[in-house]
């Protein structure tokens, strides 16, 4: 069924159990999950699927190791489980990513981390080998017996510099653990969408359709290509519009202020020497202000990030 046929079917039927607004990874993931349960549903996005924040991410299937320090153990367990599923179910797009942490001190942060866990400290000092080792032991435990990725490894200075000779020689050790790298989040999302539609004849996904209004139990949609508007009657609306959540709510007559005005920003460098130096590894550094800096491969380039920058209109993000 092509796009025009889908639109015609939607306009003829008018009622649907679930309307999902937003074709990023969250909307598409929800779409697939409900489609596999046989629920009739419609997914719409005002542009290309996976063209917003999901496409402009760090390309990480991140297990959330940093959240251990905040005591968010359930979040880490869920993130690790989802990372493992992605690596197992989509190995053509998601692969284990060896991540290297250069360490410059042994005990730094050992006393600050518990204070941060208790909410008594906003930012710990530089994390030393002891606290990183404790965190990685817990991180490995969440992977369980499935062993989708290898366990972490610690190397002392001499062995570390032998393996990575271009590292700062002032290190005392390195830690190497594994996360996941999503080579092409856009293609992964398109495959999930196609999989959902193949699994259920009552699941339909249409892009270049936006929400422009709501009245009672009806939602008004607009075909961005033709300008035509039409109404549907969903039993449930799921707003998965990401940075545009508040804008979608406003279009339906609901005021909200759920999304903060920041964007994660990255640099993508065409730097052959740096790309050769990192190989297929990610390197994980701490900035002097406590922020994390990631350096990882992105095809033939190098991605460096991430930093939050103030932005009020997500349409202005570049």
N, C-alpha and C positions, 0 to 999 in steps of 0.2 A: 504494500500500500504506500503510495507516494504522499508527499505533504498535502497536496490539494485534496486527495481522497480522504486523508485523515480529517482535514478541516470540514469537508462536506459531511462526513460521518458524525462529527461532534455537533455540528449545527443541526443535524436532523434529530439526533437523540436528545440533546439539551440537558439531560440529567446524568449525573455521575456521582459515585459514592465519594471519591476523594479527588480534589484538585490540588496539585502541587505547583507552587509558584517558585521558579528558580531552577535552572538546569545546571547547577554546579555539582560538585561531588556529593554534597549532602542531599540535595534534591534528587539526584539520579540514584544514589544509594537507597533512599527511601522508596523511590519509584520501583526499583527492582525488587526490594524486599516485599512490598505489597503485591506486586505483580505475581510473584512466586506463590502467594497465598490465594491467588485467583480473584482479587478485589478489582472491580472496575474503576479505573482511575485515568486521570489526564495530567500530564506534565507539560508545562509551558515555560518558555524562556523568551525574553524580549529580543535576544540576539542569538548568536551561535551557542550551542551547548558547550559548557566548560570553557567559556571565553573570558570570565571575570577573574575573581580571586583564585579560583581553583587552577587556572592556567598560569597565574603569576605567583605561584607558591615557591617554596624552597625545594620542591620536588622530593620531599622527604616522606617516607612512611615511618614516622617518628614514634618511638616507644615512650617518650616523655620522661627520660631519665632525670631531668632537672626538677621535676615535680616531686621526686622523692624527698628532697630537702624541705619541701613545704608540708610534708605529711600526706600528700594526695595519693595514697597507695592504691586506692580503688581505680583512680584515673589511670595510673601507670599500668596496672594489670590489664585494664580494658584496652589501652593503647597498644600494649605489647601483643595482646591476643589478635587485635585487628591487623597489626603489622605482619604477624605470622601468617594470617589468612591470606593477605595480599601476596606475600612471597610464595605461598604454596599454590594459590589458585591462579595467579597471573604471572608466572615466571618470565614470560616474554616481555613484560613491562616493568616488573618489580624484582629487584635482586638485592641480596644482602650487601650492605655497604660497610666495609671496615672503617672505623672512625678512630682517629688517633688524638689523644689528649697529651700534649707536652706538659710536664709537671716540673715546677721549679722549686718546690718546698716539700718537706716531709709532713709537718704537723699543722701547717697553716689551715685555719678554718675548722679545726677539730672542736673548738669550744664555741665558735660562732654559729655553726650549723644547728646545734640544739636550740640556741636562742632564737634563730629564725624559725625553726619548727614550732616553737612555743609562741611565736608572734611577737617576740621581744626585740627583734632586730630586722631592719628593712633589708639590709644588704650585707652578706657575710664577707669576710676578707677572702683573699685568694685561696682557693681550695688546694690543699696539699695532698700528698700521696695517700695518707691514712684515710681521710674522709672520702676520697675518690674510690679507694679500694672497697670500703664499706658499701658505698652506693652501688658499685658494679656487682658485688656479691648478691645484693638484693635484686638488682636488675636481671641477673642471670636466673635467679630463682623464679621470677615471673614467667620466664620462657618455658619452664616446666620440662617434662621429659621428652617433648616433641623434638627439641633441638633443631628448629628451623634455621637458626644461626649458631655459629660457634660461641663458646664461652669467651669471656674477656681474657686478656693476657697483659701481664705487667713485664716491662723490660727495664733493667737498670741502665744508667747513663751510657756506658760503653757499648752495650748490645743495641741500645736504641739508636745511637749515632752510627753504628755500623749498618743498621737497616735503613735509617733515614739520615744520610750524612749531611743534608742541608738544613737540619734543624739547628736551632740555637744551642751552642755547646754548653750553655749554663744550666741546662736541664739536669734534674737529678734522676728522672725516670720518665717513662711514658706509659700510658694505659691505652690499650686497643680493644674496643668493643664493637658490636655490630648493630646497626639500624637498617633501614631499608631505603633504597633509592628508586623513585618512580621515574622511569626514563621518559615517559610521555603521558602525563596525567590526562591530556585531552583525548588521546586515543583510548586509554583505559576507560574513560567515562563513556565514550561513544560505544565501546563494546558492551558495557554494562547496560546501556539503554537498549541496544539491539537485542541483547540477551533477554531483557525484561519483556520486550514486545514479542519475541519469539515464544516465550513461555506462556503468555496469556493473550488471547485475542481481544480481551477487554481492556488492555493497557495501551494507551496512545501517548506518544511524545511529539510535540510540535514546537519548533523554534520560530523565532520572529513573531511571537504572539505575546502581547503585554496585557496586564490588568489595568483597566482605565476607570472602573467604577464598580459600585455594588449598591443594590437596593433590596431590602428584605433578605430573602434567601437566594437571590440571584447575583451572580458576578458577571460584569460586562468585560469582555475580552476584545482586543483589537488586533487584526492581522496587520503587522507592520509593513508588509509588502504591498498590500492592496488598499489599506486604510479602512477596510470593512470592519464593522463591529457586530458582535453577536453576544447573546446572553446564555449562560449555562446555570444549572441549579445543582451545586454540589452539597452533599450532606456534611462534608468536612473540608476545610481549607487548611493546607499546610503551607506556611510562608517560609520557604527555604531560600530566600532571595539574597542571602549573604549580606554584603554591605548595603544592599538596596532594600533591606527588610522594612525600615521605617517608611521608605518611599512607597513600597507596595501597600503597606497598611494605610498610608495617607490616601492612596488612590481608592481604597475601599471604604474611606470615611472613618478610619480609626487612627487617632493620633498616638504615636509612640515615640519613645526616645531610647531605643534599646542598643543602638550601635554607636560606639565611641568614634570620634573623628580622627582616627589614625590609620596609617597604612604601613605594612611591612615593606621595606625597600631593600633591593638587592643591586649589586653590581655584577654584570656579566662581562668578563674580560676575555679578549682574544689575545692570550699571552702564552705562546707555545712553551716557553721555558718553565713557567709556573705549572702549566698543564702537565708537562712531562715529569716535573718534580713530585706532584701529588699522585700521579698514576690514577688508579681506581679507588683511591682513599679519600675520605673526608678528614679534615683537620679542624680541631675544636679548640678555640682559644678563649681566654678571658681578657676583655679590655680593661683598662685601668679604672673605669667607672663601674665595673662589675658586669657589664653587658657581655653576652656571648657573641663571638664572631665565628662563623662557619666558613670554611673554604672547601668546596667540593667540585667534582667534575660535572660538567653539563655538556654532553656531546664532546666537541673539540675545544670547548671554552672552559672557563672557570667561573663558578658562581660564588660570590662573596656576600655575606649578609649575616643577620638581617638587622635593620634599624627601624624603629618606629618614627614616622614623620607625620605631623599634623596635616589632616585633610578633612574638609567638610562635605565635599561633593564627590562621591566615588566615581562619577563619570569623568572627573578630572585626573584620576590616577593614571600614571604612565609607567 
